[in-house]
Amino acid sequence: MSNAPRTVAVGGGSPYLIHIGPGLLGDGGLLAGAVRGRHVLLVSDDTVAPLYLAGVRAALQDARPDLKIGQHVIPAGEASKTLHHFGGAIDALAALGATRDACVLALGGGVVGDLAGFAAACWMRGVDCVQLPTTLLSMVDSSVGGKTAVDIAQGKNLVGAFHPPRAVIADTAALRTLPTRELRAGLAEVIKYGCIRDPLFFRWLQAERGALLAGDDAALAQAIARSCEHKAEIVERDPLEKGERALLNLGHTFGHAIETAQGYGAPGNDNLNHGEAVAVGMVLAARLSAALGMADAADTDTLRELLLAYGLPVAIPAGLDPEALLAHMRLDKKNIAGRLRLVLWRGIGKAEVVPDVDEAAVLVVLRAQP
């Protein structure tokens, strides 16, 4: 496998390119090429900013000395993905004097990408956003597809907008500074793509576990590119999540319920992060599929074994109330007319959206720990 930069094209009504490779955060020409106007707001968090913000800012300024660059740094973690910190980003755009051709650069993981993208969607009814994901999770999922949002107490991502980025620039060298737990969390979303539509990729992930967990650049670039290709194909056909795109949420309805029930805790506590919650959610979705007679229980076992091999959790954390989790699931945006609409599967690589899922069957799965 090569370390040469890769490019994945996302088509549809708002086409853009995903650039994947090492050293891209220092490529001033690439960064500046995505900026149309003179105003740039760099949004980051207090973990990522000390590592990369100054370098990105300098590379941009060297390539485009005319740029007026501002910055807005939020506390790291899901607890910062709020209307309050969204308001701070809007205030920063106002202080910058950002005009209609301004660009917001989202430098960080999924929290920064979602919040900065939502600010870009709202400022003057929509300005450009360039995603600069620095975590594996954001490289393979949240930076691609234009879904932006913040959380409220009632649930994750309930306030947001569809706002496709102008470009995605994924510097794989940034993964070298990623904590092991965050790398594993990102690999949960990578495994998701094998689960929903690519059994060959699932087997590749079984075979390449050692290289991926060791942070091998070429293996990670291959995993990112394949994941982005899958997401790009689906997003191009269903940009506003009216049908097929919902498949990308395998495990997410269960996972979001767990995150909401745990209160989006600060980094370093015992709460599951997003990727970990999705890992548990995929197992729950597989178990529900087997209980409904859609899939063989052996496929659930295979998935559990792979997730465990990657060091990911596969069970609901202790102390969470099944009834409360079900109540959070009822607020999921995929639901129609108050009925649960879940992504389930008919085995590895064969996910589908199932409407009107029986809540009693879901509750049985939530109550029964493996």
C-alpha positions as CSV (number, residue, x, y, z in Angstrom):
1,M,0.0,0.0,0.0
2,S,1.2,3.5,-0.9
3,N,1.5,6.6,1.1
4,A,0.8,8.8,-1.9
5,P,-2.1,11.3,-1.5
6,R,-5.5,10.0,-2.6
7,T,-8.6,11.9,-3.8
8,V,-12.2,10.8,-3.5
9,A,-14.9,12.8,-5.4
10,V,-18.3,13.4,-4.0
11,G,-20.8,14.2,-6.7
12,G,-24.4,15.4,-6.8
13,G,-25.7,18.9,-6.6
14,S,-22.8,20.2,-4.5
15,P,-19.7,18.3,-5.7
16,Y,-16.4,18.5,-3.8
17,L,-13.2,16.5,-3.3
18,I,-11.9,14.6,-0.3
19,H,-8.1,14.8,-0.1
20,I,-6.4,12.1,1.9
21,G,-2.7,11.9,2.7
22,P,0.1,12.8,5.1
23,G,1.2,16.4,5.5
24,L,-1.8,18.1,3.9
25,L,-2.4,20.5,6.8
26,G,0.9,22.2,5.8
27,D,0.0,22.4,2.1
28,G,-0.8,26.1,1.8
29,G,-1.7,25.8,-1.9
30,L,-4.3,23.1,-1.2
31,L,-5.7,25.0,1.8
32,A,-5.9,28.4,0.1
33,G,-7.3,26.8,-3.1
34,A,-10.5,26.1,-1.3
35,V,-10.9,29.7,-0.1
36,R,-12.8,32.0,-2.4
37,G,-12.9,35.2,-0.5
38,R,-10.7,37.2,1.9
39,H,-12.1,36.2,5.3
40,V,-11.3,32.9,7.0
41,L,-12.4,31.7,10.4
42,L,-10.4,28.8,11.9
43,V,-12.5,26.9,14.4
44,S,-10.8,24.3,16.6
45,D,-10.7,23.0,20.1
46,D,-8.2,23.3,22.9
47,T,-6.7,19.9,22.3
48,V,-6.1,20.2,18.6
49,A,-5.4,23.9,18.4
50,P,-2.0,23.8,20.2
51,L,-0.9,21.0,17.8
52,Y,-2.0,22.4,14.4
53,L,-3.7,25.7,14.4
54,A,-0.6,27.9,14.1
55,G,0.8,25.8,11.3
56,V,-2.5,25.9,9.3
57,R,-2.8,29.6,9.8
58,A,0.8,30.2,8.7
59,A,0.5,28.0,5.6
60,L,-2.7,29.8,4.6
61,Q,-1.2,33.3,5.2
62,D,2.0,32.3,3.2
63,A,-0.1,31.2,0.2
64,R,-2.6,34.0,0.5
65,P,-1.1,37.1,2.2
66,D,-4.3,39.0,1.5
67,L,-6.4,36.8,3.8
68,K,-7.9,38.2,7.0
69,I,-7.8,35.2,9.4
70,G,-9.7,34.9,12.7
71,Q,-9.9,31.9,15.1
72,H,-12.3,30.5,17.6
73,V,-11.3,27.7,20.0
74,I,-13.8,25.7,22.0
75,P,-13.2,23.3,24.9
76,A,-12.6,19.7,23.6
77,G,-15.4,17.1,23.8
78,E,-19.0,16.5,23.0
79,A,-20.1,18.6,25.9
80,S,-19.1,21.7,23.9
81,K,-21.3,20.9,20.9
82,T,-23.9,23.3,22.1
83,L,-25.9,26.3,21.1
84,H,-23.8,28.4,23.4
85,H,-20.5,27.5,21.6
86,F,-22.3,27.8,18.2
87,G,-23.1,31.3,19.3
88,G,-19.5,32.0,20.0
89,A,-18.5,30.9,16.5
90,I,-21.2,33.3,15.1
91,D,-19.8,36.1,17.2
92,A,-16.3,35.3,15.9
93,L,-17.6,35.6,12.3
94,A,-19.2,38.9,13.1
95,A,-16.0,40.2,14.8
96,L,-14.0,39.2,11.7
97,G,-16.4,41.1,9.4
98,A,-17.0,38.0,7.4
99,T,-18.8,38.6,4.1
100,R,-20.8,36.3,1.9
101,D,-17.6,34.8,0.3
102,A,-16.1,34.0,3.7
103,C,-14.9,30.5,4.6
104,V,-15.0,28.6,7.9
105,L,-12.2,26.0,8.4
106,A,-13.1,23.3,10.8
107,L,-9.9,22.0,12.3
108,G,-10.6,19.1,14.7
109,G,-12.8,16.1,15.2
110,G,-16.5,15.6,14.8
111,V,-17.6,18.1,17.4
112,V,-15.6,20.9,15.8
113,G,-16.7,19.8,12.3
114,D,-20.4,19.7,13.2
115,L,-20.4,23.0,15.1
116,A,-18.2,24.9,12.6
117,G,-20.2,23.5,9.7
118,F,-23.5,24.6,11.3
119,A,-22.1,28.1,11.9
120,A,-21.1,28.3,8.3
121,A,-24.6,27.1,7.2
122,C,-26.2,29.9,9.3
123,W,-23.8,32.9,8.8
124,M,-25.5,35.1,6.1
125,R,-27.6,32.1,5.2
126,G,-24.6,30.0,4.2
127,V,-20.9,30.5,3.6
128,D,-18.2,28.0,2.6
129,C,-16.9,25.5,5.0
130,V,-13.7,23.4,4.6
131,Q,-13.4,20.4,6.8
132,L,-9.9,19.6,8.2
133,P,-10.6,16.5,10.2
134,T,-7.9,15.4,12.6
135,T,-9.5,12.2,14.0
136,L,-10.2,9.0,12.3
137,L,-13.8,9.2,13.2
138,S,-14.2,12.6,11.6
139,M,-12.2,11.6,8.5
140,V,-14.4,8.6,7.7
141,D,-17.8,9.9,8.8
142,S,-18.7,13.4,10.1
143,S,-16.6,15.5,7.8
144,V,-18.1,14.0,4.7
145,G,-21.7,14.5,3.6
146,G,-22.6,17.9,4.9
147,K,-24.6,17.0,8.1
148,T,-24.0,19.7,10.6
149,A,-25.6,20.1,14.1
150,V,-25.3,20.8,17.8
151,D,-26.8,18.8,20.7
152,I,-29.4,19.8,23.2
153,A,-30.4,18.1,26.4
154,Q,-33.1,16.1,24.7
155,G,-30.8,14.5,22.2
156,K,-27.8,14.6,19.8
157,N,-27.8,16.6,16.6
158,L,-31.4,17.8,17.0
159,V,-30.5,21.3,15.9
160,G,-28.7,21.5,12.6
161,A,-28.6,21.8,8.8
162,F,-27.4,20.1,5.7
163,H,-24.5,22.1,4.4
164,P,-22.0,20.3,2.2
165,P,-18.4,21.3,2.6
166,R,-16.4,23.0,-0.2
167,A,-13.6,20.5,0.4
168,V,-12.4,17.9,2.9
169,I,-8.7,17.8,3.6
170,A,-7.7,14.7,5.7
171,D,-4.1,14.8,6.9
172,T,-3.4,11.2,7.9
173,A,-0.2,12.4,9.8
174,A,-2.6,14.0,12.3
175,L,-3.6,10.5,13.4
176,R,-0.1,10.0,14.9
177,T,-1.0,12.3,17.7
178,L,-4.4,10.6,18.2
179,P,-4.9,8.8,21.6
180,T,-5.3,5.0,21.2
181,R,-8.9,5.2,22.5
182,E,-9.8,7.8,19.8
183,L,-8.2,5.7,17.1
184,R,-10.2,2.6,18.1
185,A,-13.4,4.8,18.2
186,G,-12.8,5.8,14.6
187,L,-12.2,2.2,13.6
188,A,-15.8,1.5,14.8
189,E,-17.1,3.7,12.1
190,V,-14.8,2.1,9.6
191,I,-16.1,-1.3,10.6
192,K,-19.6,0.1,10.0
193,Y,-19.0,0.4,6.3
194,G,-18.2,-3.3,6.1
195,C,-21.3,-4.1,8.0
196,I,-23.7,-2.1,5.9
197,R,-22.5,-2.9,2.3
198,D,-19.1,-4.4,1.9
199,P,-18.4,-7.9,3.3
200,L,-15.0,-8.0,1.5
201,F,-14.0,-4.8,3.3
202,F,-15.2,-6.5,6.6
203,R,-12.8,-9.4,5.9
204,W,-10.0,-7.0,5.1
205,L,-10.6,-5.3,8.4
206,Q,-10.4,-8.7,10.1
207,A,-7.0,-9.4,8.4
208,E,-5.5,-5.9,8.8
209,R,-6.3,-5.4,12.5
210,G,-2.7,-5.4,13.6
211,A,-1.6,-2.8,11.1
212,L,-4.6,-0.5,11.7
213,L,-4.3,-0.6,15.5
214,A,-0.5,0.0,15.1
215,G,-1.3,3.2,13.2
216,D,0.3,2.1,9.9
217,D,0.0,5.0,7.6
218,A,-0.8,3.1,4.4
219,A,-3.4,0.8,6.1
220,L,-5.1,3.7,7.6
221,A,-5.2,5.6,4.3
222,Q,-6.7,2.6,2.6
223,A,-9.3,2.3,5.3
224,I,-10.2,6.0,5.1
225,A,-10.3,6.0,1.3
226,R,-12.6,3.0,1.2
227,S,-14.9,4.4,3.9
228,C,-15.1,7.7,2.1
229,E,-15.8,6.1,-1.2
230,H,-18.7,4.3,0.3
231,K,-20.1,7.4,2.0
232,A,-19.6,9.5,-1.1
233,E,-21.5,7.0,-3.3
234,I,-24.4,7.0,-0.8
235,V,-24.5,10.8,-0.2
236,E,-24.4,11.5,-3.9
237,R,-27.6,9.5,-4.4
238,D,-29.3,10.7,-1.2
239,P,-27.9,14.1,0.0
240,L,-30.8,14.9,2.4
241,E,-31.2,11.4,4.0
242,K,-34.6,10.7,2.4
243,G,-33.8,7.0,1.9
244,E,-30.5,5.1,1.3
245,R,-28.3,7.5,3.3
246,A,-30.0,6.3,6.5
247,L,-28.0,3.1,6.2
248,L,-25.0,5.1,7.4
249,N,-26.7,5.2,10.8
250,L,-26.3,1.5,11.5
251,G,-25.9,1.4,15.3
252,H,-26.4,5.1,15.7
253,T,-30.0,5.2,17.0
254,F,-28.9,2.9,19.9
255,G,-25.6,4.6,20.2
256,H,-27.0,8.2,20.3
257,A,-29.5,7.0,23.0
258,I,-26.6,5.8,25.1
259,E,-24.7,9.1,24.6
260,T,-27.8,11.1,25.5
261,A,-28.5,9.0,28.6
262,Q,-24.9,9.5,29.8
263,G,-25.1,13.3,29.3
264,Y,-22.3,13.9,26.7
265,G,-19.7,13.8,29.5
266,A,-16.4,15.6,29.4
267,P,-13.3,13.8,28.0
268,G,-11.6,11.5,30.4
269,N,-14.6,10.2,32.2
270,D,-16.1,6.8,32.0
271,N,-18.8,7.6,29.5
272,L,-18.6,6.1,26.1
273,N,-17.4,8.3,23.3
274,H,-19.3,8.4,20.0
275,G,-17.4,5.6,18.2
276,E,-17.7,3.3,21.3
277,A,-21.4,4.0,21.6
278,V,-21.8,3.2,17.9
279,A,-19.9,-0.1,18.4
280,V,-22.4,-1.1,21.1
281,G,-25.2,0.1,18.9
282,M,-24.2,-2.1,16.0
283,V,-24.2,-5.1,18.2
284,L,-27.6,-4.2,19.6
285,A,-28.9,-3.7,16.0
286,A,-27.5,-7.1,15.0
287,R,-29.0,-8.8,18.0
288,L,-32.4,-7.2,17.2
289,S,-32.1,-8.3,13.6
290,A,-31.5,-11.9,14.8
291,A,-34.4,-11.7,17.2
292,L,-36.7,-10.5,14.4
293,G,-35.6,-13.4,12.2
294,M,-33.8,-11.2,9.7
295,A,-30.3,-12.5,10.2
296,D,-28.4,-15.4,11.7
297,A,-27.1,-15.0,15.3
298,A,-23.7,-16.2,14.0
299,D,-23.3,-12.9,12.2
300,T,-23.8,-11.0,15.5
301,D,-21.1,-13.2,17.1
302,T,-18.7,-12.4,14.2
303,L,-19.3,-8.7,14.6
304,R,-18.8,-8.9,18.4
305,E,-15.6,-10.8,17.9
306,L,-14.2,-8.2,15.5
307,L,-15.2,-5.2,17.7
308,L,-13.6,-6.9,20.8
309,A,-10.5,-7.6,18.8
310,Y,-10.3,-3.8,18.1
311,G,-10.7,-3.1,21.8
312,L,-14.2,-1.7,21.5
313,P,-17.1,-2.2,23.9
314,V,-20.0,-4.4,22.9
315,A,-22.5,-4.0,25.8
316,I,-24.6,-1.2,27.2
317,P,-22.8,0.4,30.2
318,A,-24.0,-0.5,33.6
319,G,-26.6,1.7,35.2
320,L,-28.5,2.8,32.1
321,D,-32.3,2.3,32.2
322,P,-33.7,0.4,29.2
323,E,-36.9,2.4,29.3
324,A,-35.0,5.6,29.3
325,L,-32.9,4.5,26.4
326,L,-36.0,3.6,24.4
327,A,-37.5,7.0,25.2
328,H,-34.3,8.7,23.7
329,M,-34.6,6.4,20.6
330,R,-38.1,7.7,20.0
331,L,-36.6,11.2,19.3
332,D,-34.4,9.8,16.5
333,K,-34.7,11.9,13.3
334,K,-35.2,8.8,11.2
335,N,-38.5,8.0,12.9
336,I,-41.7,8.6,11.0
337,A,-45.1,9.4,12.6
338,G,-43.8,8.4,16.0
339,R,-42.9,4.9,14.9
340,L,-39.3,3.5,15.3
341,R,-37.4,3.3,12.1
342,L,-34.1,1.5,12.5
343,V,-31.2,0.4,10.4
344,L,-30.9,-3.4,10.8
345,W,-29.3,-6.1,8.7
346,R,-29.7,-9.4,7.0
347,G,-26.1,-10.4,7.8
348,I,-22.7,-8.8,7.2
349,G,-22.8,-6.4,4.3
350,K,-26.6,-6.4,4.0
351,A,-28.1,-3.5,6.0
352,E,-31.5,-2.1,5.4
353,V,-33.9,0.5,6.8
354,V,-36.8,-1.1,8.7
355,P,-39.9,1.0,9.4
356,D,-42.3,0.5,12.2
357,V,-40.1,-1.6,14.4
358,D,-41.9,-3.2,17.4
359,E,-40.8,-1.3,20.6
360,A,-41.4,-4.4,22.7
361,A,-38.7,-6.3,20.7
362,V,-36.3,-3.4,21.1
363,L,-36.9,-3.3,24.8
364,V,-36.1,-7.0,25.1
365,V,-32.8,-6.4,23.4
366,L,-32.1,-3.4,25.6
367,R,-32.8,-5.4,28.7
368,A,-30.8,-8.5,27.8
369,Q,-27.0,-8.1,28.1
370,P,-24.8,-10.6,26.3
